[in-house]
Amino acid sequence: MSQPTLEQLRKRIDALDEQIQTLLNERAHCAQQVAEAKRGEDADTVFYRPEREAEVLRRVRERNQGPLPDDEVVRLFREIMSACLALEQPLTVAYLGPEGTFTQAAALKHFGHSVKLRPLSAIDEIFREVEAGGADFGVVPVENSSEGAINHTLDMFIRSPLKICGDVELRIHHQLLGQGDGLEGIGSVRAHQQALAQCREWLDANLPGVPRVAVSSNAEAARQAARDPQLAAIASDVAAETYALNILAANIEDDPSNTTRFLVVGDQEVGPSGKDKTSLMVSVHNEAGALYSLLEPVSRHGVSMTRIESRPSRMSKWDYVFFLDVDGHREDPAVAAALEELAARASMLKVLGSYPKCEL
């Protein structure tokens, strides 16, 4: 059989585009019907269901047969779901701004581009905005693979009633941005302190002796560099576009696998998706064997602990709280049994949330 001509292929693509557009609008119409059905059952119904979206995207990944890679197909379906959800109920998402930060990129990766994004200048402002109802959800950084935990985020959970509704992992590539076309004439390098630490070796080798100034965010550094030709900023390629800066050096991070994890915070409980994790905050009495007593029920019930961090409780001297991530949902029998024993042994136990596992 002869190969189709270019004209035949183009006609086939046009026909497929028409089918795709028809099916997209049919899906959107179904989403509107879902919204009407939900409102009919409960005026205070929840439209955004992280567990449902996780299940849908998991099936998208599992059934993909190419040639489009899995991540690209998932990204396309995320945008379709985002647009359909906006027809049901538009979401407002607060993130650590200004525009052009990695936190903004994480928010778009998780929610898609059909949400209304609200940049705020500090992590505590994001928590307060969601608590007050000014935003439906917030996105905050919580840890980096090379620099560890973002302590300010962890500390907010000590006093905030918000729950973790999801998490996002983002590969971090740092660009050196400026108004020039090379490294000559750079008077100082500005970035968030985490970014400066993640690019320390490159800066030592390529810009020795140039002062490094920590600012509130990489996007703020880019904004300052856009006003001063002697400043260079470490930021994302999105920040380069946003602030009309040149990329003076690309991918200057010391660790090519550098990844930051972000949390989605809100006031709703998330149901089981079939592949979940649970985050906890616990405190124990300051006595010998206290930490072992805390972790023993988790191990005995066969629950895998994937992360532990300690932070001062800020309530009394030498008093600490521990942040734990474990595999499974709080409604899973093994996790529920372990939590029941933990509650009996700990001086304080707070379940920060059960939510679908992030898949890069």
C-alpha positions in Angstrom: 0.0 0.0 0.0 1.3 3.4 -0.9 2.1 6.0 1.7 -0.4 8.8 2.1 0.4 12.1 0.5 1.1 15.2 2.5 -2.2 16.6 1.5 -4.0 13.5 2.6 -2.2 13.6 6.0 -3.2 17.2 6.5 -6.9 16.4 5.7 -6.7 13.6 8.2 -5.3 15.9 10.9 -8.1 18.4 10.2 -10.7 15.7 10.6 -9.2 14.5 13.8 -9.0 18.1 15.2 -12.8 18.4 14.5 -13.5 15.2 16.4 -11.2 16.2 19.3 -13.0 19.6 19.5 -16.4 18.0 19.5 -15.4 15.6 22.2 -13.8 18.3 24.3 -17.0 20.3 24.3 -19.0 17.2 25.0 -16.8 16.6 28.1 -17.3 20.2 29.2 -21.1 19.8 28.9 -20.9 16.7 31.1 -18.9 18.7 33.6 -21.6 21.4 33.7 -24.2 18.6 34.3 -22.1 17.2 37.1 -22.1 20.7 38.7 -25.9 21.0 38.4 -26.3 17.5 40.0 -24.0 18.4 42.8 -25.8 21.7 43.6 -29.1 19.8 43.5 -27.9 17.4 46.2 -26.0 19.9 48.4 -25.7 23.7 48.1 -22.3 23.5 49.9 -21.0 20.7 47.8 -17.2 20.4 47.0 -16.4 20.6 43.3 -12.7 20.1 43.3 -11.9 16.5 44.3 -8.1 15.8 44.3 -8.7 12.1 44.7 -10.9 11.9 41.7 -8.4 13.9 39.5 -5.6 11.7 40.7 -7.5 8.6 39.6 -8.3 10.0 36.2 -4.7 11.1 35.6 -3.4 7.7 36.8 -5.6 6.0 34.2 -4.4 8.4 31.5 -0.8 7.5 32.3 -1.5 3.7 32.4 -3.3 3.5 29.1 -1.0 5.8 27.1 0.6 3.9 24.2 2.5 6.8 22.6 4.1 8.3 20.6 3.4 11.2 23.0 5.3 10.5 26.3 3.3 9.9 29.5 4.1 13.2 31.1 3.0 15.2 28.0 -0.3 13.3 27.8 -0.9 13.8 31.5 -0.2 17.5 31.1 -2.7 17.8 28.3 -5.4 16.1 30.3 -4.6 18.2 33.3 -5.4 21.3 31.2 -8.7 19.8 29.9 -9.7 19.0 33.5 -8.8 22.5 34.6 -10.9 24.1 31.9 -13.9 21.8 32.7 -13.6 22.5 36.5 -13.6 26.2 35.8 -17.1 25.7 34.2 -18.3 24.1 37.4 -16.7 26.4 39.9 -13.6 28.7 39.2 -10.8 28.2 41.8 -8.6 30.9 43.3 -5.1 29.6 44.3 -2.7 31.7 46.3 1.0 31.1 45.8 4.4 32.5 46.9 4.9 35.4 44.5 5.7 37.5 42.7 4.9 36.3 39.2 7.6 34.0 37.8 8.4 32.0 40.9 8.8 28.2 40.9 5.8 28.1 43.3 3.7 29.6 40.5 5.0 26.9 38.2 4.0 24.2 40.8 0.5 25.7 41.1 0.0 25.6 37.4 1.4 22.1 37.2 -1.1 20.9 39.8 -4.2 22.9 38.9 -3.7 23.8 35.3 -4.0 27.2 33.7 -7.8 27.7 34.2 -7.5 28.7 37.8 -7.2 32.3 39.1 -3.7 32.7 40.6 -3.1 35.2 43.4 0.6 35.9 44.2 1.4 36.8 47.8 4.7 37.9 49.3 5.1 35.4 52.2 4.2 31.9 53.2 2.2 33.0 56.3 0.2 35.3 54.1 -0.8 32.3 51.9 -2.0 30.4 55.0 -4.0 33.4 56.2 -5.6 34.0 52.8 -6.9 30.5 52.6 -8.0 30.4 56.2 -10.0 33.6 55.6 -11.6 32.3 52.5 -9.9 34.7 50.1 -8.4 31.8 48.2 -9.7 28.2 47.8 -6.2 26.7 48.1 -2.6 27.7 48.6 0.7 26.4 47.2 3.8 26.6 49.4 7.3 25.1 49.1 8.1 22.5 51.8 11.4 20.8 51.0 14.2 20.7 48.5 16.2 17.5 47.6 19.5 19.2 48.1 18.8 21.8 50.8 16.2 20.1 53.0 13.1 21.4 54.6 11.5 24.8 54.3 11.1 25.4 58.0 8.7 28.4 57.7 6.2 26.1 56.0 6.5 23.4 58.7 6.1 26.0 61.5 2.9 27.3 60.0 1.2 23.9 60.5 1.8 24.2 64.3 -0.8 26.9 64.5 -2.8 26.7 61.3 -6.0 24.6 60.9 -5.4 24.1 57.2 -5.0 20.6 55.8 -2.7 19.3 53.1 -4.7 18.4 50.1 -2.0 17.4 47.7 1.7 17.8 46.8 3.7 18.7 43.7 7.3 17.9 42.8 9.1 20.2 40.4 12.5 19.7 38.8 14.3 22.9 39.5 16.6 24.4 36.8 18.2 27.7 37.7 19.2 30.3 35.1 21.5 33.2 35.6 19.6 36.2 34.3 20.6 39.8 33.5 20.4 42.6 31.0 23.7 41.9 29.4 25.0 39.1 27.3 27.8 37.7 29.5 29.2 37.5 32.9 31.3 40.7 32.6 30.2 43.6 34.7 28.0 41.7 37.1 28.2 43.7 40.4 26.1 41.2 42.6 24.0 38.1 42.3 20.6 38.0 43.9 18.3 35.1 44.6 16.4 33.4 47.4 18.8 31.9 49.9 17.8 28.4 48.8 18.7 29.1 45.2 22.1 30.7 46.2 22.9 27.5 48.2 21.8 25.3 45.3 24.2 27.1 42.9 27.1 27.6 45.3 29.7 25.5 43.4 28.9 27.2 40.0 29.1 30.7 41.6 32.4 29.9 43.3 33.8 28.7 40.0 32.4 31.3 37.6 31.8 34.4 39.7 34.3 34.3 42.5 34.3 37.4 44.7 31.0 38.7 43.3 28.7 39.5 46.3 25.6 37.3 46.7 22.5 38.9 48.2 19.5 36.9 49.5 16.1 38.3 48.7 12.5 37.1 49.3 12.2 35.1 46.1 14.0 34.4 42.8 11.3 36.3 41.0 11.9 39.3 43.2 15.6 39.0 42.3 14.6 39.0 38.6 12.5 42.0 39.1 15.4 43.9 40.7 17.8 42.8 37.9 15.3 44.2 35.3 15.8 47.6 36.9 19.6 47.5 37.4 22.0 46.4 34.6 24.7 45.5 37.1 22.6 43.0 38.9 22.2 39.3 38.0 19.5 37.1 39.3 19.1 33.4 39.7 15.6 32.5 38.6 13.6 30.4 36.1 13.3 30.7 32.4 9.7 31.8 33.0 11.1 34.7 35.1 13.4 35.6 32.2 10.3 35.9 29.9 8.3 37.7 32.5 10.9 40.4 33.2 12.5 40.6 29.7 15.9 39.4 30.9 18.6 37.5 29.0 19.8 34.0 30.1 23.5 34.6 30.8 24.1 31.0 31.9 21.7 28.1 31.8 21.1 25.3 34.3 23.6 26.5 36.9 22.3 24.3 39.7 25.0 22.1 41.3 22.7 19.0 41.4 21.1 18.2 38.0 18.4 16.2 39.8 17.5 19.1 42.0 13.8 18.9 42.9 11.5 20.9 45.2 8.4 19.6 46.7 5.4 21.9 47.2 2.2 21.4 49.3 -1.3 22.3 48.4 -3.1 23.5 51.5 -6.9 24.0 51.9 -9.7 23.4 54.4 -11.2 20.2 52.9 -10.6 16.5 53.6 -9.5 14.4 50.7 -10.8 10.9 50.2 -8.8 7.8 49.2 -7.5 7.6 45.7 -5.9 4.2 45.9 -2.3 5.5 46.0 -2.0 8.0 48.9 0.2 9.4 51.6 -0.6 10.8 55.0 1.2 13.7 56.8 1.3 13.9 60.6 2.5 16.3 63.2 3.3 14.6 66.6 4.8 15.6 69.9 6.2 13.3 72.6 7.3 13.8 76.2 11.0 14.6 76.6 12.0 11.2 78.0 14.3 8.3 77.1 12.8 6.1 74.3 10.1 8.6 73.5 10.9 8.7 69.7 11.1 4.9 69.5 7.7 4.6 71.3 6.3 7.0 68.7 7.6 5.1 65.6 7.1 1.5 66.9 3.3 1.3 66.1 4.0 2.6 62.5 6.5 -0.2 61.9 4.5 -2.9 63.6 1.4 -2.3 61.5 3.4 -2.5 58.3 3.1 1.2 57.4 6.0 2.7 55.6 7.4 6.0 56.9 8.9 8.0 54.0 9.9 11.2 55.8 10.6 12.6 59.3 11.6 16.2 60.3 11.8 17.8 63.8 11.1 21.4 64.7 11.0 23.3 68.0 7.4 23.5 69.2 7.9 27.2 70.3 5.8 26.3 73.3 8.6 25.5 75.8 12.3 25.2 75.8 13.7 21.9 74.3 10.2 20.8 73.3 10.0 19.5 69.7 7.3 18.4 67.3 7.9 15.8 64.6 6.6 15.9 61.0 6.0 12.5 59.5 4.9 11.3 56.0 3.6 7.7 55.8 2.3 5.7 52.9 -1.4 5.1 52.7 -4.6 7.0 53.5 -5.8 7.6 57.1 -8.9 5.5 56.3 -6.7 2.5 55.3 -7.0 -0.2 58.1 -3.3 -0.4 58.8 -2.8 3.4 58.9 -5.9 3.9 61.0 -4.7 1.3 63.5 -1.2 2.9 63.7 -2.8 6.4 64.2 -5.0 5.1 67.0 -1.9 3.8 68.9 0.0 6.9 68.1 -2.7 9.1 69.6 -2.6 7.1 72.8 1.2 7.4 73.1 1.9 11.0 71.9 1.3 14.1 73.9 -0.1 15.6 70.7 -1.1 14.1 67.4 -2.4 16.2 64.4 -3.2 14.6 61.1 -2.2 17.2 58.6 -3.9 15.4 55.7 -4.2 12.3 53.5 -3.9 13.0 49.8 -2.9 11.4 46.5 0.8 10.7 46.0 2.5 13.0 43.5 3.8 11.4 40.4 6.5 13.4 38.6 
